[in-house]
Every structure is written in C-alpha cells, then in structure tokens.
Amino acid sequence: MMGAGKSTVGMLAARALGLPFVDLDERIASEAGVTVVEIFSVEGEAGFRRREGAAVAAVAGTAAVVACGGGAVLAEENVARLRESGLVVLLDAPAPELEERVAGGTGRPLLSRGEGGLGSILAGRAAAYAAAAHHRVETAGRRPEEVTEEVVKLWRRDR
C-alpha cells in the first residue's frame, strides 16, 4: 500500500542483506521513458498494469529486494511469481497514518482520480494484500530502521 514504506524499507533491507534493490514503479517509468503519472494518463490503469506484470516477470527469480507498487498483487499471476520466487512481506499501517504519510505528495495517480481516497483503496485491496504476503509487518509509529530489522530477520529465518 502506498505510504507503507516499501521503497524506504526495501532500500535499507537490500543494503543490510547485500542485495540489489528494485523499485518496480521506478523501473516501469525508466523503461517507458515517462513518469508513472504519464503512463496512467496516456495508457490508463490497464496499460500500467500490463507494464507492471512484465516488470514482475522480469524480476521474479532474481536475487534482489523488490518494492512492488500497491496494485501489483491485484493480478494473480504477479502474486504467483512473487510468492514462488521469494519472500513477500506486507508492510502495513492504518489508513489514517498512510494518508498522513502521502499527503501533499505527487505521483499517486489513483489518489488523484478521486475514487474515495486511500482508505477506500486499502479496503478494496486488504484481502489481496493478506493473501499475497508470507508475512505482515506493522509500520505504524515505527522508524524505517526498526521495520527493516524485522524484515531482515524474517528473510534470514525463512530463506
């Protein structure tokens, strides 16, 4: 979910584990040569999700820490690839805290479309997030370093 700390914790975890870090949204934008917002504007959400599926397929099975966009788990084939190729950790926090974290930010096309806000998006995706994850880590009120330590412990325990 946006604002949960995927990119920050992912980067810190990759550094701690000595692995490369891949932010899927950044990879998609880099390969497209435009921002995620521009992809949504020109190709719509369906176009972005196609690109996202290709990016998941490209990184599946690689030794890396991957931060997926919040919608990546909406496609069953993405979930299957991610779960088969590595440890999937859901970074979670209550909707009000997530909303506070992303307030005033840019580059969040689903929020800019006015579809009920982050709480509505989270409610619609909660079951998919829970089903996709091997583990859930609470981020509310915690520093990124604390969350990273827990994620790294889970990775070392489960690998």
Phi, psi and omega per residue, in radians:
M1 nan 2.444 -3.129
M2 -1.042 2.400 3.136
G3 1.540 -0.062 -3.101
A4 -1.332 -0.331 3.125
G5 1.877 0.318 -3.072
K6 -1.005 -0.825 -3.094
S7 -1.207 -0.790 -3.124
T8 -1.134 -0.905 -3.124
V9 -1.175 -0.661 3.108
G10 -1.033 -0.797 3.120
M11 -1.092 -0.776 3.139
L12 -1.139 -0.719 3.133
A13 -1.146 -0.733 3.111
A14 -1.038 -0.780 3.127
R15 -1.076 -0.787 -3.121
A16 -1.127 -0.569 -3.095
L17 -1.644 -0.088 -3.122
G18 1.204 0.594 -3.120
L19 -2.057 2.742 3.030
P20 -1.199 2.736 3.092
F21 -1.994 2.338 3.094
V22 -2.196 2.099 2.991
D23 -1.693 1.960 -3.034
L24 -1.048 -0.707 3.134
D25 -1.087 -0.726 3.103
E26 -1.131 -0.690 3.126
R27 -1.109 -0.783 -3.138
I28 -1.066 -0.810 3.140
A29 -1.105 -0.723 -3.140
S30 -1.104 -0.788 -3.138
E31 -1.163 -0.582 -3.135
A32 -1.414 -0.378 -3.106
G33 1.352 0.236 3.109
V34 -2.492 2.971 3.135
T35 -1.334 2.864 3.065
V36 -1.051 -0.707 3.111
V37 -1.022 -0.736 3.127
E38 -1.178 -0.646 3.089
I39 -1.073 -0.829 3.112
F40 -1.048 -0.707 -3.103
S41 -1.151 -0.734 -3.069
V42 -1.526 -0.777 -3.017
E43 -1.795 -0.189 -3.088
G44 1.336 3.067 -3.137
E45 -1.104 -0.647 -3.133
A46 -1.066 -0.727 3.105
G47 -1.122 -0.733 3.105
F48 -1.106 -0.754 -3.111
R49 -1.117 -0.605 3.061
R50 -1.090 -0.805 3.114
R51 -1.095 -0.688 -3.141
E52 -1.109 -0.735 3.100
G53 -1.070 -0.718 3.101
A54 -1.140 -0.665 3.126
A55 -1.185 -0.709 3.086
V56 -1.072 -0.795 3.126
A57 -1.047 -0.658 -3.105
A58 -1.213 -0.600 -3.098
V59 -1.639 -0.288 -3.132
A60 -1.019 2.308 3.112
G61 1.522 -0.083 3.092
T62 -1.545 2.658 3.097
A63 -1.443 1.622 -3.110
A64 -2.778 2.783 2.950
V65 -1.652 2.169 -3.041
V66 -2.063 2.223 3.018
A67 -1.743 1.945 3.137
C68 -1.546 2.623 2.991
G69 -1.137 2.756 -3.068
G70 -1.056 -0.397 -3.121
G71 -1.645 -0.033 -3.081
A72 -1.034 -0.577 -3.077
V73 -1.437 0.057 3.099
L74 -1.332 -0.307 3.106
A75 -1.785 2.144 -3.092
E76 -1.004 -0.648 -3.124
E77 -1.162 -0.580 3.060
N78 -1.133 -0.803 -3.135
V79 -1.050 -0.805 3.140
A80 -1.035 -0.814 3.140
R81 -1.084 -0.795 -3.104
L82 -1.136 -0.795 -3.105
R83 -1.178 -0.626 -3.135
E84 -1.279 -0.495 -3.019
S85 -1.764 -0.080 -3.134
G86 -3.089 -2.970 -3.140
L87 -1.597 2.172 3.130
V88 -1.802 2.080 -3.122
V89 -2.031 2.169 3.062
L90 -1.524 2.049 2.995
L91 -1.571 2.125 -2.962
D92 -2.250 2.640 3.050
A93 -2.764 2.741 3.106
P94 -1.099 2.599 -3.097
A95 -0.905 -0.766 -3.138
P96 -1.046 -0.649 3.115
E97 -1.226 -0.710 3.097
L98 -1.086 -0.741 3.120
E99 -1.061 -0.709 3.119
E100 -1.117 -0.697 -3.119
R101 -1.154 -0.624 -3.075
V102 -1.687 -0.066 -3.113
A103 -0.993 2.319 3.092
G104 1.391 -0.097 3.136
G105 -1.360 2.906 3.085
T106 -2.097 2.989 3.079
G107 1.427 0.389 3.107
R108 -2.049 1.413 -2.998
P109 -1.058 -0.581 -3.127
L110 -1.205 -0.568 3.105
L111 -1.269 -0.588 -3.097
S112 -1.299 -0.216 -3.125
R113 -1.461 -0.115 3.085
G114 1.171 0.800 -3.117
E115 -1.794 0.750 3.056
G116 1.669 0.006 3.075
G117 1.423 -3.130 -3.051
L118 -1.120 -0.691 3.132
G119 -1.026 -0.703 3.124
S120 -1.172 -0.754 3.109
I121 -1.085 -0.801 -3.134
L122 -1.060 -0.781 3.137
A123 -1.056 -0.684 -3.135
G124 -1.255 -0.363 -3.080
R125 -1.903 -0.116 -3.010
A126 -0.934 -0.794 -3.121
A127 -1.135 -0.701 3.120
A128 -1.132 -0.723 3.109
Y129 -1.071 -0.827 -3.114
A130 -1.103 -0.713 -3.122
A131 -1.209 -0.556 -3.093
A132 -1.345 -0.519 -2.974
A133 -1.477 2.439 2.939
H134 -1.346 -0.588 -3.122
H135 -2.476 2.667 3.045
R136 -2.053 2.281 3.114
V137 -2.140 2.159 3.130
E138 -1.339 2.299 -3.139
T139 -1.921 -0.159 -3.070
A140 -1.026 2.227 3.077
G141 1.196 0.234 -3.096
R142 -2.020 2.542 3.061
R143 -1.281 2.621 3.129
P144 -0.953 -0.618 -3.139
E145 -1.131 -0.627 3.098
E146 -1.173 -0.777 3.133
V147 -1.107 -0.754 3.135
T148 -1.039 -0.763 3.140
E149 -1.015 -0.744 3.117
E150 -1.151 -0.748 3.132
V151 -1.091 -0.780 -3.136
V152 -1.100 -0.712 3.096
K153 -1.073 -0.755 3.109
L154 -1.079 -0.772 -3.138
W155 -1.070 -0.827 -3.116
R156 -1.132 -0.618 3.135
R157 -1.235 -0.683 -2.989
D158 -1.668 -0.162 -3.032
R159 -1.319 nan nan
